[in-house]
Amino acid sequence: MPAISIVIPVYNEEAILHAACVDLRERLRPYGWDYEVILAENGSRDGTLAVAAALGERDPRFRALSIGEPNYGRALRMGIREARGDLVLCDEIDLCDAAFHKAAVAILEAGLADLVIGSKLLAGSRDERPAYRRVASRAYSGLLRTALGFRGTDTHGLKAFRKRALAPIVDACVVDKDVFASELVIRAQRAGVPWCEIPVRVMEKRPPSIALLSRVPAVVRQVATLTWAIRVARPDDAVVRSPPR
C-alpha cells in the first residue's frame, strides 16, 4: 500500500495532462516516497480519460478514475475515498506543487496538524494569476467567513491531511462541485481537527477550464445550501470527531 495518495481532479486536460504528470513524477523522485497519483476525471469532452489511462498503463503509481459528469467536488470526493495512503494530498493539474507536498507531509508526519491548507492569500504567498481572479478569491473567502464562520484565508486548491482524520467529514459533506473543497475545510474546523495554513505560489499555466463568471450562480446557490445545512440543520453535530492522534 502506498503511504501517500495524491488526488487530482481533471476535466478537459488532454493538452497538459501527460506533461504535467511526468513533471510531477520527476519532482517527487528526490523525496523517495511510496505514493500513488489518482487522476479523478469528471466528464471531459476531449481525450483526458484516455491520456490518464495510458499513464496508468506505463506507471502503476498512476490510477485513472472517472465519474462521467462535470463535477469537480464529486470527483475530488471519489478520489479521496479511493485513496489508499494514510496521507492524502489534493492537488490541481495546473499546479502539481511538489514544494507544497514536501512541506505539508513534513507537518503531518511531525504531528503538528491533521489538515494543511496551501493558501494563495496568506502572507508570504505568491499569487501570479490575473488580477480579477485574485479579487474573486478574496471575495469568496470573505463570503465564507461571513456566512459560515470560516477561520482562515483560503479553502480551494492545495490541501493535505490524514485520511483517518478527515474520512468521516468527507462523508458528511452535503454539497459538491466547486464548493465541496470549502465545505470539507469548514467542517474540519468545526469538528476540531488540528489545522494550519502555509503560503504557496500560484501561477496560471493555462486559462481556467470553466469560465469564472459562468460558475458564480452555482457557487452562490451551493454556499446558500451549505449555510442552511450548517447554520440551521446543523448535520455536523452528527459528524464523528476525528480520532485522537
Secondary structure as the mmCIF struct_conf table of DSSP 4:
data_model
#
loop_
_struct_conf.conf_type_id
_struct_conf.id
_struct_conf.beg_label_comp_id
_struct_conf.beg_label_asym_id
_struct_conf.beg_label_seq_id
_struct_conf.end_label_comp_id
_struct_conf.end_label_asym_id
_struct_conf.end_label_seq_id
BEND BEND1 ALA A 3 ALA A 3
STRN STRN1 ILE A 4 VAL A 10
BEND BEND2 TYR A 11 ASN A 12
TURN_TY1_P TURN_TY1_P1 GLU A 14 ILE A 16
HELX_RH_AL_P HELX_RH_AL_P1 LEU A 17 LEU A 28
HELX_RH_3T_P HELX_RH_3T_P1 ARG A 29 TYR A 31
TURN_TY1_P TURN_TY1_P2 GLY A 32 GLY A 32
STRN STRN2 TYR A 35 GLU A 41
BEND BEND3 GLY A 43 GLY A 43
BEND BEND4 ARG A 45 GLY A 47
HELX_RH_AL_P HELX_RH_AL_P2 THR A 48 ARG A 58
TURN_TY1_P TURN_TY1_P3 PRO A 60 ARG A 61
STRN STRN3 PHE A 62 SER A 66
BEND BEND5 GLY A 68 GLU A 69
HELX_RH_AL_P HELX_RH_AL_P3 TYR A 72 GLU A 82
BEND BEND6 GLY A 85 ASP A 86
STRN STRN4 LEU A 87 CYS A 90
TURN_TY1_P TURN_TY1_P4 ILE A 93 LEU A 95
HELX_RH_AL_P HELX_RH_AL_P4 ALA A 98 GLU A 109
TURN_TY1_P TURN_TY1_P5 ALA A 110 GLY A 111
BEND BEND7 LEU A 112 LEU A 112
BEND BEND8 ASP A 114 ASP A 114
STRN STRN5 LEU A 115 SER A 119
BEND BEND9 LYS A 120 LEU A 122
TURN_TY1_P TURN_TY1_P6 ALA A 123 GLY A 124
STRN STRN6 ARG A 126 ASP A 127
BEND BEND10 ARG A 129 ARG A 129
HELX_RH_AL_P HELX_RH_AL_P5 ALA A 131 LEU A 148
BEND BEND11 GLY A 152 THR A 153
BEND BEND12 HIS A 156 GLY A 157
STRN STRN7 LYS A 159 ARG A 162
HELX_RH_AL_P HELX_RH_AL_P6 LYS A 163 ALA A 172
HELX_RH_3T_P HELX_RH_3T_P2 LYS A 177 VAL A 179
HELX_RH_AL_P HELX_RH_AL_P7 PHE A 180 ARG A 190
TURN_TY1_P TURN_TY1_P7 ALA A 191 GLY A 192
STRN STRN8 TRP A 195 PRO A 199
STRN STRN9 ARG A 201 VAL A 202
BEND BEND13 LYS A 205 ARG A 206
BEND BEND14 SER A 209 ILE A 210
HELX_RH_AL_P HELX_RH_AL_P8 LEU A 212 THR A 227
HELX_RH_PI_P HELX_RH_PI_P1 TRP A 228 ALA A 233
HELX_RH_3T_P HELX_RH_3T_P3 PRO A 235 ALA A 238
BEND BEND15 VAL A 239 VAL A 239
HELX_LH_PP_P HELX_LH_PP_P1 VAL A 240 PRO A 244
#
